[in-house]
Amino acid sequence: MPRARVVLGLTVVWLLLWGAITPTLVVGGLLTSVAVLLLFPFPRAPWRWTVRPWPTFTLAVRFAGDLLRASVQVAWLAVRPAAPPPSAVVRVPMVTRSELLITATAELVSLVPGSLLVELDPEAPALFVHVLDARSPDRVERAVAAVHEQERRVVEAWAPHDEREAYRRATQEVVS
């Protein structure tokens, strides 16, 4: 059944690329999707995840708020009469060990204006993030805290129960 969903998804992408829905395009999309899956089989990902509705909603709302706030801050930095502030690349260690959750966190961090993912180290695991406004240690600490907060929201929203509990234990040890 998962293969049927992939074929359907690829067919929808095919139709969107053509910009029309005709019987010929639907059949062509289905045949192309099956051919792609046969010639280039997708590897099985060892990732597990769980969607929790309320934390996912909270993640989306907070992400939208971060986007709005950061967009205003970056716009102000672009138009203000002063010279641009110094920037920095900081290493932010991740608490979770799940590659899927680290990647989701990295993507969400990178999508917020004023921060950019420079490198993701899956071995450590850690993110190297470019901070646009690093004129004081306090601003750098706030940027690091924002990455950790994003990680927490991603874990609460999508981590399987055992990974979420391991994350909570690890963060409790850091606080204690």
N, C-alpha and C positions, 0 to 999 in steps of 0.2 A: 504493500500500500504506500509506503513512503516514496517508492519509485514513481508511482502514479502522480503523486503530488509534485515531484520534481519535473516530470514530463509536462504536467499542466502549467506549472510556473514558467518553464522555459517557453512553452507555447504562447503564454500571455506576453512574455517579453518579446517574442517574435512578432506577434500581432501589433504590439506597441511600436516596435521599430518600423513596421510597414505603415502604420497609421491608418489601417483599414481592417475590416473584418469581412472576409468573403469565404465561401466554402473552400476555394483553392488555397487561400492563405492558411486557413485552419488546418487542412490536411497537410500542407507543406510544413507548417510549424510543428505538428505532431511527428511527422516523419523526421524532420531535422532534429527535434528534441531526442527522439529515440536513437538516432544515429550518433548524436553527441554523447549520450550516456553509454552507448556501446563502445565507441572509439576512445572516449576519455572518461572512464568510470571515476566517480567521486570516491575518495578514500573515506573509510568510516572514521569519524572523529570520536575520540574517547571522551568527549565533553558531556557533562550532565548539567542540566539547569532546571530550575523551577521558577515559574512565574507566579509571583504573589501580587494580586491586583492592587491593594492599597499602597504597598511600598513602590510598586511600579508607577502608579499614579503620582505619588510624592516625588519620585525620581524625575518624572517628566515635567512636573510643575516647577520644581527647583531648578532643573536644567534650563527651562524657558526663562526663569528669572535670572539665572546666571548669564544667559545669552544677552538679555536686555541690559542688565547692569554693565557687563563687560563691553558691550557695544557702545554705550554712552561714554564709558571711561576711555576707550580707545579713540573714539571720535574727538573727545576733548584733548587727548594727547596730540592728535593730528592737527588740530586747529589753534591750539593755544599759542601765544606769542613766544613762549620760552623754548629753549633748546630741548630736544627729546631727552628723556631721562635715561640713565644707564640701564642696560639690560643684563640678564645673567642666565646661565644654564645651571640648573640645580638638579641634583640627584635626589629622587624621592623614593625611598624604599617602600615596597608594597607589603602589606600584612598577609593578604590572601596568596595562596600558591596556585590557584586555578588559572591556567593560561587564558581560558575563555573570559573570566571575570577581569583579569588584568588587561586584556585586549579591549574589552568593553569600556573599562575605566579610561584607558589611554585614548580611545576614540572620542569619548565624551569630553575629556580634558582638551583634546586638540581642537574640537569644534567650537570651544568658547574663545572669542576674540581676546587677544592679549596673552594667550598661552599657546605654546606649540610643542608638540611631542617631537623631540630630537632623536631619541633612541629608547627602545624598550629592551631591557635586559631580562630575558626569561629565566636565566640561571640564578640570579641573585634573589628574588626578582625586584626590579626597580625601573622607574621611569626617569628619563632625563628630559626635563621640561624647560623650555625657553620662557623666561619671565620678562615681559616687555617693560614693566616699571619696577626696577630693582634699586631705587635710589636710597633705600634704607634696609637694614636687616629686618625690620618689622614687616615691610612689604614682601620680602622674600619669604618670611615665616608664614605670612597670610596666604601666599601662593601655595606653599607646601601644605598648609592646613586645608586649603580648598581641594587639592588633589586627594588628600586623605578622606575628606568629607564625601567627595564623589565616589571614592572606592567603597566607603561604608554604605552609601545609598545603593550602589550596584550590588553589593553582597546581600543587603537586606532584601532587595527586589528579586534577584535572580539566582542566588546560590542555592544548591541543594542543602537540605537540613544539616548534614554532617559538616559541610564546608562552612556554613553560616555559624554553626556552633564553634568550630575551630577558630574562626575569625574572631568571634566574641571572646573566647578564652584568651587568645593572643593579645587582643586590645586591652583586656582586663589586666593582664600581666604587665603591660607597658604602663598602665595608669597606676598600678599598685606600687 
